[in-house]
Amino acid sequence: MLIGYGVTPILIFDGAKLLIKENTEQDRERNREEHKKRGEEYLRQGNSMMAYKMFAVAVDITPLMAY
C-alpha cells in the first residue's frame, strides 16, 4: 500500500535490545533456563526423548545464528 502511494519503506534490523521488550526477554530467559533444568533432569532419568524436547525449547537463537 505504501509503494502504491509513492512511499518507499525502509526497514532496519539492527538487533539491539528494545527496552519495551525487556520484561518479555526476561520471561523468555527464565523459560529457557527452566526447560534446560527439566532437560537435564530427564537426561539423568534416562528419558532422552523428553530431554531432547526440553533442550530444544531451551535453545537461545542469537542474531548471529539466524544470519
N, C-alpha and C positions, 0 to 999 in steps of 0.2 A: 504494500500500500504506500509506503514511504517513497519508493522508487517511482511509483505512478504519479506522485506529486512533485517529482524532481528533486527529492531529498536523497542524498547518498548516505546510508547508515554506515558508521564506522564502529566496530566492536573491538575493545581492547581487553585481553585476558592477561593480567599481569601476575596472577597467582598470589597476590597479597591477601593477608587475612583481613576479613571485614569485621569491624567492631560490632556491627549489628548482629553478626552470626556467632559471637563469642560463646554465648550460652549453648547454642546448638553444637558448636565444635567441642565444648567441654562434655556435653552429653554423649557425643559420638565417641570421644576418647574413653569415657567411663564404660561405655557399652563394649568397646573393643577389648578393654582390659578384662571385663567380666567374662567375655567369651573366651579369651585366652586362658584364663584361670580354669574355666569349665573344660576347655580342650585338654589342658594338662591333667586335670582330674580324670577325664575319660581315658586318656592315654595310660595313666597309672593303673586304671582298672582293666586295661586291655581291650577297650572298646574303640578300635581305631576308626571305625566309620563315623561315630559321633564326634570323636576328637577332630577328625578332618573337617566336619561341618562347622564345629566351633572355631577352629583355626581359620577357616575360610572367611567367617564373619569378622574375625579379629584383625584381618589384614588392613593396614592403612595405605591406600594408594596415594602416593605423592605425585605432585605435578610432573616431576622428572620421570616417574614410572609411566604416567599417562602419555607423556611425549614420546 
